[in-house]
Amino acid sequence: MSLEYYYRLVNSGIGKKVKEVLNGLIPGLIPEPAPVRVPVKQPERRPGDFQNSR
């Protein structure tokens, strides 16, 4: 079974029920995905830059 097929199965409606049953039998077997914060680089502001001022 490929990893892509596995994730499609786990994230489908039936897969969620299977995941609940398996996690009920063995806690932590299939962890829930956690959101990850990715830093975004802000553009540099120049003293003479008046883009946002009106």
All heavy atoms as a GROMACS GRO file, in nm:
protein
  430
    1MET      N    1   0.085  -0.117   0.000
    1MET     CA    2   0.000   0.000   0.000
    1MET      C    3   0.090   0.123   0.000
    1MET      O    4   0.181   0.135   0.081
    1MET     CB    5  -0.088   0.000   0.125
    1MET     CG    6  -0.175   0.122   0.134
    1MET     SD    7  -0.273   0.146   0.284
    1MET     CE    8  -0.340  -0.010   0.319
    2SER      N    9   0.064   0.215  -0.093
    2SER     CA   10   0.146   0.335  -0.099
    2SER      C   11   0.104   0.432   0.011
    2SER      O   12  -0.008   0.428   0.062
    2SER     CB   13   0.134   0.401  -0.235
    2SER     OG   14   0.008   0.461  -0.250
    3LEU      N   15   0.192   0.521   0.044
    3LEU     CA   16   0.166   0.619   0.149
    3LEU      C   17   0.053   0.714   0.108
    3LEU      O   18  -0.031   0.752   0.189
    3LEU     CB   19   0.294   0.697   0.178
    3LEU     CG   20   0.298   0.777   0.306
    3LEU    CD1   21   0.269   0.689   0.426
    3LEU    CD2   22   0.433   0.842   0.322
    4GLU      N   23   0.048   0.750  -0.021
    4GLU     CA   24  -0.058   0.838  -0.070
    4GLU      C   25  -0.195   0.771  -0.054
    4GLU      O   26  -0.291   0.834  -0.009
    4GLU     CB   27  -0.033   0.871  -0.217
    4GLU     CG   28  -0.138   0.961  -0.277
    4GLU     CD   29  -0.114   0.988  -0.425
    4GLU    OE1   30  -0.009   0.947  -0.478
    4GLU    OE2   31  -0.200   1.049  -0.486
    5TYR      N   32  -0.205   0.645  -0.088
    5TYR     CA   33  -0.331   0.571  -0.075
    5TYR      C   34  -0.372   0.560   0.072
    5TYR      O   35  -0.488   0.574   0.106
    5TYR     CB   36  -0.318   0.433  -0.137
    5TYR     CG   37  -0.445   0.351  -0.129
    5TYR    CD1   38  -0.554   0.381  -0.210
    5TYR    CD2   39  -0.456   0.246  -0.039
    5TYR    CE1   40  -0.671   0.309  -0.202
    5TYR    CE2   41  -0.572   0.173  -0.030
    5TYR     CZ   42  -0.680   0.204  -0.112
    5TYR     OH   43  -0.796   0.132  -0.102
    6TYR      N   44  -0.272   0.538   0.158
    6TYR     CA   45  -0.298   0.529   0.302
    6TYR      C   46  -0.360   0.659   0.354
    6TYR      O   47  -0.459   0.658   0.426
    6TYR     CB   48  -0.168   0.498   0.375
    6TYR     CG   49  -0.176   0.516   0.525
    6TYR    CD1   50  -0.242   0.423   0.604
    6TYR    CD2   51  -0.120   0.626   0.586
    6TYR    CE1   52  -0.252   0.440   0.741
    6TYR    CE2   53  -0.128   0.644   0.723
    6TYR     CZ   54  -0.194   0.550   0.800
    6TYR     OH   55  -0.203   0.568   0.935
    7TYR      N   56  -0.300   0.773   0.318
    7TYR     CA   57  -0.352   0.901   0.366
    7TYR      C   58  -0.489   0.932   0.307
    7TYR      O   59  -0.574   0.991   0.373
    7TYR     CB   60  -0.254   1.014   0.336
    7TYR     CG   61  -0.141   1.018   0.436
    7TYR    CD1   62  -0.011   0.989   0.399
    7TYR    CD2   63  -0.166   1.047   0.569
    7TYR    CE1   64   0.092   0.991   0.491
    7TYR    CE2   65  -0.065   1.050   0.663
    7TYR     CZ   66   0.064   1.021   0.622
    7TYR     OH   67   0.165   1.022   0.714
    8ARG      N   68  -0.516   0.893   0.183
    8ARG     CA   69  -0.649   0.910   0.126
    8ARG      C   70  -0.751   0.829   0.205
    8ARG      O   71  -0.861   0.875   0.232
    8ARG     CB   72  -0.652   0.867  -0.020
    8ARG     CG   73  -0.592   0.967  -0.113
    8ARG     CD   74  -0.617   0.926  -0.255
    8ARG     NE   75  -0.538   1.006  -0.346
    8ARG     CZ   76  -0.539   0.990  -0.475
    8ARG    NH1   77  -0.614   0.897  -0.530
    8ARG    NH2   78  -0.465   1.067  -0.551
    9LEU      N   79  -0.716   0.707   0.241
    9LEU     CA   80  -0.806   0.621   0.317
    9LEU      C   81  -0.831   0.678   0.456
    9LEU      O   82  -0.945   0.688   0.501
    9LEU     CB   83  -0.749   0.479   0.329
    9LEU     CG   84  -0.828   0.384   0.418
    9LEU    CD1   85  -0.962   0.352   0.352
    9LEU    CD2   86  -0.749   0.258   0.444
   10VAL      N   87  -0.725   0.719   0.524
   10VAL     CA   88  -0.737   0.769   0.661
   10VAL      C   89  -0.817   0.899   0.664
   10VAL      O   90  -0.893   0.924   0.757
   10VAL     CB   91  -0.597   0.788   0.723
   10VAL    CG1   92  -0.603   0.865   0.853
   10VAL    CG2   93  -0.533   0.653   0.748
   11ASN      N   94  -0.805   0.983   0.563
   11ASN     CA   95  -0.874   1.113   0.563
   11ASN      C   96  -1.013   1.107   0.501
   11ASN      O   97  -1.081   1.208   0.495
   11ASN     CB   98  -0.789   1.218   0.493
   11ASN     CG   99  -0.664   1.250   0.573
   11ASN    OD1  100  -0.669   1.254   0.695
   11ASN    ND2  101  -0.555   1.272   0.505
   12SER      N  102  -1.059   0.989   0.460
   12SER     CA  103  -1.194   0.977   0.406
   12SER      C  104  -1.291   0.957   0.523
   12SER      O  105  -1.251   0.945   0.639
   12SER     CB  106  -1.203   0.859   0.309
   12SER     OG  107  -1.186   0.738   0.380
   13GLY      N  108  -1.421   0.949   0.493
   13GLY     CA  109  -1.522   0.932   0.598
   13GLY      C  110  -1.507   0.800   0.670
   13GLY      O  111  -1.512   0.792   0.793
   14ILE      N  112  -1.487   0.691   0.594
   14ILE     CA  113  -1.469   0.559   0.655
   14ILE      C  114  -1.336   0.554   0.731
   14ILE      O  115  -1.327   0.495   0.839
   14ILE     CB  116  -1.474   0.448   0.547
   14ILE    CG1  117  -1.613   0.446   0.483
   14ILE    CG2  118  -1.437   0.313   0.604
   14ILE    CD1  119  -1.624   0.355   0.363
   15GLY      N  120  -1.237   0.619   0.676
   15GLY     CA  121  -1.105   0.619   0.739
   15GLY      C  122  -1.106   0.686   0.876
   15GLY      O  123  -1.034   0.645   0.966
   16LYS      N  124  -1.191   0.788   0.891
   16LYS     CA  125  -1.200   0.854   1.022
   16LYS      C  126  -1.256   0.759   1.127
   16LYS      O  127  -1.210   0.758   1.241
   16LYS     CB  128  -1.285   0.980   1.011
   16LYS     CG  129  -1.217   1.090   0.933
   16LYS     CD  130  -1.301   1.214   0.923
   16LYS     CE  131  -1.229   1.317   0.838
   16LYS     NZ  132  -1.304   1.440   0.823
   17LYS      N  133  -1.354   0.677   1.088
   17LYS     CA  134  -1.409   0.578   1.182
   17LYS      C  135  -1.304   0.473   1.216
   17LYS      O  136  -1.288   0.433   1.331
   17LYS     CB  137  -1.533   0.511   1.124
   17LYS     CG  138  -1.651   0.601   1.114
   17LYS     CD  139  -1.703   0.634   1.252
   17LYS     CE  140  -1.825   0.722   1.243
   17LYS     NZ  141  -1.869   0.769   1.372
   18VAL      N  142  -1.231   0.427   1.114
   18VAL     CA  143  -1.125   0.328   1.136
   18VAL      C  144  -1.019   0.386   1.229
   18VAL      O  145  -0.971   0.320   1.321
   18VAL     CB  146  -1.062   0.283   1.002
   18VAL    CG1  147  -0.939   0.198   1.023
   18VAL    CG2  148  -1.165   0.209   0.918
   19LYS      N  149  -0.984   0.513   1.206
   19LYS     CA  150  -0.883   0.579   1.289
   19LYS      C  151  -0.931   0.588   1.434
   19LYS      O  152  -0.854   0.564   1.527
   19LYS     CB  153  -0.855   0.718   1.233
   19LYS     CG  154  -0.745   0.792   1.304
   19LYS     CD  155  -0.694   0.915   1.230
   19LYS     CE  156  -0.800   1.008   1.187
   19LYS     NZ  157  -0.749   1.136   1.133
   20GLU      N  158  -1.059   0.620   1.455
   20GLU     CA  159  -1.114   0.627   1.591
   20GLU      C  160  -1.107   0.492   1.660
   20GLU      O  161  -1.070   0.482   1.777
   20GLU     CB  162  -1.258   0.676   1.588
   20GLU     CG  163  -1.274   0.822   1.554
   20GLU     CD  164  -1.421   0.862   1.544
   20GLU    OE1  165  -1.509   0.784   1.585
   20GLU    OE2  166  -1.447   0.973   1.494
   21VAL      N  167  -1.142   0.385   1.587
   21VAL     CA  168  -1.140   0.250   1.645
   21VAL      C  169  -0.997   0.210   1.680
   21VAL      O  170  -0.970   0.160   1.789
   21VAL     CB  171  -1.204   0.148   1.548
   21VAL    CG1  172  -1.179   0.006   1.594
   21VAL    CG2  173  -1.352   0.176   1.532
   22LEU      N  174  -0.903   0.233   1.587
   22LEU     CA  175  -0.763   0.194   1.612
   22LEU      C  176  -0.703   0.275   1.726
   22LEU      O  177  -0.630   0.221   1.810
   22LEU     CB  178  -0.680   0.211   1.485
   22LEU     CG  179  -0.708   0.110   1.374
   22LEU    CD1  180  -0.627   0.144   1.251
   22LEU    CD2  181  -0.680  -0.032   1.420
   23ASN      N  182  -0.734   0.406   1.731
   23ASN     CA  183  -0.682   0.487   1.842
   23ASN      C  184  -0.747   0.449   1.973
   23ASN      O  185  -0.689   0.469   2.080
   23ASN     CB  186  -0.701   0.636   1.813
   23ASN     CG  187  -0.592   0.692   1.726
   23ASN    OD1  188  -0.483   0.637   1.718
   23ASN    ND2  189  -0.619   0.802   1.658
   24GLY      N  190  -0.870   0.396   1.969
   24GLY     CA  191  -0.935   0.347   2.091
   24GLY      C  192  -0.867   0.222   2.143
   24GLY      O  193  -0.854   0.202   2.263
   25LEU      N  194  -0.823   0.135   2.052
   25LEU     CA  195  -0.754   0.012   2.092
   25LEU      C  196  -0.611   0.040   2.136
   25LEU      O  197  -0.565  -0.012   2.237
   25LEU     CB  198  -0.753  -0.088   1.975
   25LEU     CG  199  -0.890  -0.141   1.932
   25LEU    CD1  200  -0.874  -0.225   1.806
   25LEU    CD2  201  -0.952  -0.222   2.043
   26ILE      N  202  -0.540   0.119   2.058
   26ILE     CA  203  -0.400   0.154   2.089
   26ILE      C  204  -0.389   0.306   2.085
   26ILE      O  205  -0.376   0.365   1.977
   26ILE     CB  206  -0.302   0.091   1.987
   26ILE    CG1  207  -0.324  -0.060   1.981
   26ILE    CG2  208  -0.159   0.125   2.023
   26ILE    CD1  209  -0.248  -0.127   1.868
   27PRO      N  210  -0.398   0.373   2.200
   27PRO     CA  211  -0.394   0.520   2.202
   27PRO      C  212  -0.265   0.574   2.140
   27PRO      O  213  -0.156   0.525   2.165
   27PRO     CB  214  -0.400   0.555   2.351
   27PRO     CG  215  -0.460   0.435   2.415
   27PRO     CD  216  -0.416   0.318   2.333
   28GLY      N  217  -0.282   0.676   2.054
   28GLY     CA  218  -0.167   0.740   1.992
   28GLY      C  219  -0.113   0.669   1.870
   28GLY      O  220  -0.010   0.708   1.816
   29LEU      N  221  -0.183   0.566   1.823
   29LEU     CA  222  -0.134   0.491   1.706
   29LEU      C  223  -0.134   0.578   1.582
   29LEU      O  224  -0.036   0.582   1.508
   29LEU     CB  225  -0.222   0.367   1.682
   29LEU     CG  226  -0.181   0.279   1.565
   29LEU    CD1  227  -0.046   0.216   1.591
   29LEU    CD2  228  -0.286   0.171   1.542
   30ILE      N  229  -0.242   0.650   1.558
   30ILE     CA  230  -0.251   0.740   1.444
   30ILE      C  231  -0.272   0.881   1.500
   30ILE      O  232  -0.383   0.919   1.534
   30ILE     CB  233  -0.368   0.701   1.351
   30ILE    CG1  234  -0.354   0.557   1.307
   30ILE    CG2  235  -0.373   0.795   1.231
   30ILE    CD1  236  -0.473   0.505   1.229
   31PRO      N  237  -0.164   0.959   1.511
   31PRO     CA  238  -0.177   1.092   1.571
   31PRO      C  239  -0.253   1.188   1.480
   31PRO      O  240  -0.252   1.174   1.357
   31PRO     CB  241  -0.033   1.137   1.590
   31PRO     CG  242   0.045   1.061   1.488
   31PRO     CD  243  -0.028   0.930   1.470
   32GLU      N  244  -0.320   1.284   1.543
   32GLU     CA  245  -0.388   1.389   1.468
   32GLU      C  246  -0.284   1.488   1.416
   32GLU      O  247  -0.188   1.519   1.486
   32GLU     CB  248  -0.487   1.462   1.559
   32GLU     CG  249  -0.606   1.380   1.598
   32GLU     CD  250  -0.695   1.346   1.480
   32GLU    OE1  251  -0.714   1.433   1.392
   32GLU    OE2  252  -0.745   1.233   1.476
   33PRO      N  253  -0.303   1.537   1.295
   33PRO     CA  254  -0.207   1.636   1.244
   33PRO      C  255  -0.218   1.766   1.323
   33PRO      O  256  -0.328   1.809   1.358
   33PRO     CB  257  -0.249   1.656   1.098
   33PRO     CG  258  -0.390   1.609   1.091
   33PRO     CD  259  -0.406   1.506   1.198
   34ALA      N  260  -0.105   1.826   1.353
   34ALA     CA  261  -0.102   1.951   1.428
   34ALA      C  262  -0.069   2.065   1.332
   34ALA      O  263   0.018   2.050   1.246
   34ALA     CB  264   0.004   1.944   1.537
   35PRO      N  265  -0.138   2.177   1.345
   35PRO     CA  266  -0.106   2.291   1.259
   35PRO      C  267   0.035   2.343   1.288
   35PRO      O  268   0.077   2.346   1.404
   35PRO     CB  269  -0.212   2.395   1.292
   35PRO     CG  270  -0.264   2.356   1.425
   35PRO     CD  271  -0.246   2.208   1.438
   36VAL      N  272   0.105   2.381   1.185
   36VAL     CA  273   0.241   2.429   1.198
   36VAL      C  274   0.245   2.574   1.152
   36VAL      O  275   0.197   2.606   1.043
   36VAL     CB  276   0.338   2.344   1.112
   36VAL    CG1  277   0.479   2.397   1.120
   36VAL    CG2  278   0.332   2.199   1.154
   37ARG      N  279   0.301   2.660   1.234
   37ARG     CA  280   0.314   2.800   1.196
   37ARG      C  281   0.442   2.817   1.116
   37ARG      O  282   0.550   2.777   1.160
   37ARG     CB  283   0.317   2.888   1.318
   37ARG     CG  284   0.185   2.885   1.394
   37ARG     CD  285   0.185   2.985   1.502
   37ARG     NE  286   0.190   3.117   1.441
   37ARG     CZ  287   0.142   3.226   1.494
   37ARG    NH1  288   0.087   3.221   1.611
   37ARG    NH2  289   0.150   3.341   1.433
   38VAL      N  290   0.430   2.876   1.001
   38VAL     CA  291   0.545   2.899   0.914
   38VAL      C  292   0.573   3.048   0.912
   38VAL      O  293   0.484   3.128   0.880
   38VAL     CB  294   0.515   2.849   0.770
   38VAL    CG1  295   0.632   2.876   0.679
   38VAL    CG2  296   0.479   2.702   0.772
   39PRO      N  297   0.696   3.087   0.946
   39PRO     CA  298   0.726   3.230   0.945
   39PRO      C  299   0.725   3.285   0.802
   39PRO      O  300   0.774   3.222   0.710
   39PRO     CB  301   0.865   3.238   1.007
   39PRO     CG  302   0.923   3.103   0.991
   39PRO     CD  303   0.809   3.006   0.989
   40VAL      N  304   0.666   3.403   0.787
   40VAL     CA  305   0.660   3.468   0.657
   40VAL      C  306   0.745   3.593   0.664
   40VAL      O  307   0.728   3.677   0.753
   40VAL     CB  308   0.514   3.506   0.621
   40VAL    CG1  309   0.508   3.579   0.489
   40VAL    CG2  310   0.428   3.382   0.618
   41LYS      N  311   0.836   3.605   0.569
   41LYS     CA  312   0.925   3.719   0.568
   41LYS      C  313   0.848   3.842   0.520
   41LYS      O  314   0.786   3.840   0.415
   41LYS     CB  315   1.043   3.692   0.476
   41LYS     CG  316   1.147   3.800   0.479
   41LYS     CD  317   1.267   3.765   0.395
   41LYS     CE  318   1.370   3.876   0.400
   41LYS     NZ  319   1.487   3.846   0.318
   42GLN      N  320   0.853   3.948   0.600
   42GLN     CA  321   0.786   4.073   0.566
   42GLN      C  322   0.877   4.154   0.473
   42GLN      O  323   0.998   4.154   0.490
   42GLN     CB  324   0.758   4.154   0.692
   42GLN     CG  325   0.664   4.085   0.788
   42GLN     CD  326   0.524   4.073   0.731
   42GLN    OE1  327   0.479   4.159   0.657
   42GLN    NE2  328   0.455   3.968   0.766
   43PRO      N  329   0.818   4.222   0.376
   43PRO     CA  330   0.901   4.305   0.288
   43PRO      C  331   0.963   4.420   0.367
   43PRO      O  332   0.904   4.471   0.462
   43PRO     CB  333   0.803   4.357   0.183
   43PRO     CG  334   0.670   4.344   0.245
   43PRO     CD  335   0.678   4.229   0.342
   44GLU      N  336   1.084   4.458   0.327
   44GLU     CA  337   1.153   4.565   0.397
   44GLU      C  338   1.088   4.699   0.365
   44GLU      O  339   1.049   4.725   0.252
   44GLU     CB  340   1.299   4.569   0.355
   44GLU     CG  341   1.378   4.448   0.401
   44GLU     CD  342   1.525   4.460   0.363
   44GLU    OE1  343   1.571   4.572   0.335
   44GLU    OE2  344   1.591   4.356   0.360
   45ARG      N  345   1.074   4.783   0.466
   45ARG     CA  346   1.016   4.917   0.449
   45ARG      C  347   1.130   5.017   0.432
   45ARG      O  348   1.223   5.019   0.512
   45ARG     CB  349   0.932   4.956   0.571
   45ARG     CG  350   0.819   4.864   0.598
   45ARG     CD  351   0.703   4.908   0.517
   45ARG     NE  352   0.594   4.812   0.536
   45ARG     CZ  353   0.471   4.836   0.501
   45ARG    NH1  354   0.440   4.949   0.447
   45ARG    NH2  355   0.378   4.745   0.519
   46ARG      N  356   1.122   5.098   0.332
   46ARG     CA  357   1.221   5.203   0.310
   46ARG      C  358   1.160   5.334   0.358
   46ARG      O  359   1.039   5.353   0.353
   46ARG     CB  360   1.254   5.212   0.161
   46ARG     CG  361   1.318   5.085   0.110
   46ARG     CD  362   1.358   5.102  -0.034
   46ARG     NE  363   1.393   4.972  -0.088
   46ARG     CZ  364   1.363   4.932  -0.210
   46ARG    NH1  365   1.296   5.010  -0.291
   46ARG    NH2  366   1.400   4.813  -0.251
   47PRO      N  367   1.244   5.426   0.402
   47PRO     CA  368   1.191   5.555   0.452
   47PRO      C  369   1.106   5.628   0.347
   47PRO      O  370   1.010   5.694   0.381
   47PRO     CB  371   1.316   5.634   0.488
   47PRO     CG  372   1.422   5.533   0.506
   47PRO     CD  373   1.387   5.415   0.419
   48GLY      N  374   1.138   5.619   0.221
   48GLY     CA  375   1.063   5.691   0.118
   48GLY      C  376   0.953   5.610   0.055
   48GLY      O  377   0.892   5.650  -0.044
   49ASP      N  378   0.920   5.494   0.111
   49ASP     CA  379   0.818   5.406   0.054
   49ASP      C  380   0.680   5.446   0.106
   49ASP      O  381   0.649   5.432   0.223
   49ASP     CB  382   0.848   5.261   0.093
   49ASP     CG  383   0.764   5.162   0.017
   49ASP    OD1  384   0.689   5.203  -0.074
   49ASP    OD2  385   0.770   5.042   0.050
   50PHE      N  386   0.593   5.497   0.016
   50PHE     CA  387   0.461   5.544   0.057
   50PHE      C  388   0.352   5.462  -0.009
   50PHE      O  389   0.253   5.517  -0.054
   50PHE     CB  390   0.445   5.692   0.020
   50PHE     CG  391   0.543   5.781   0.091
   50PHE    CD1  392   0.649   5.838   0.024
   50PHE    CD2  393   0.528   5.807   0.226
   50PHE    CE1  394   0.737   5.920   0.089
   50PHE    CE2  395   0.616   5.888   0.292
   50PHE     CZ  396   0.723   5.946   0.224
   51GLN      N  397   0.366   5.332  -0.016
   51GLN     CA  398   0.267   5.247  -0.083
   51GLN      C  399   0.132   5.252  -0.013
   51GLN      O  400   0.028   5.264  -0.077
   51GLN     CB  401   0.313   5.102  -0.087
   51GLN     CG  402   0.420   5.075  -0.187
   51GLN     CD  403   0.458   4.928  -0.187
   51GLN    OE1  404   0.422   4.854  -0.096
   51GLN    NE2  405   0.532   4.886  -0.288
   52ASN      N  406   0.131   5.241   0.118
   52ASN     CA  407   0.006   5.225   0.190
   52ASN      C  408  -0.051   5.355   0.247
   52ASN      O  409  -0.156   5.356   0.306
   52ASN     CB  410   0.024   5.125   0.305
   52ASN     CG  411   0.053   4.986   0.252
   52ASN    OD1  412   0.010   4.953   0.143
   52ASN    ND2  413   0.128   4.909   0.327
   53SER      N  414   0.019   5.466   0.231
   53SER     CA  415  -0.034   5.591   0.288
   53SER      C  416  -0.108   5.670   0.181
   53SER      O  417  -0.068   5.676   0.066
   53SER     CB  418   0.081   5.674   0.346
   53SER     OG  419   0.169   5.711   0.242
   54ARG      N  420  -0.220   5.730   0.222
   54ARG     CA  421  -0.301   5.810   0.128
   54ARG      C  422  -0.336   5.940   0.191
   54ARG      O  423  -0.360   5.958   0.301
   54ARG     CB  424  -0.428   5.737   0.090
   54ARG     CG  425  -0.396   5.621   0.002
   54ARG     CD  426  -0.524   5.562  -0.051
   54ARG     NE  427  -0.486   5.460  -0.149
   54ARG     CZ  428  -0.571   5.399  -0.222
   54ARG    NH1  429  -0.698   5.421  -0.215
   54ARG    NH2  430  -0.531   5.308  -0.307
   0.00000   0.00000   0.00000
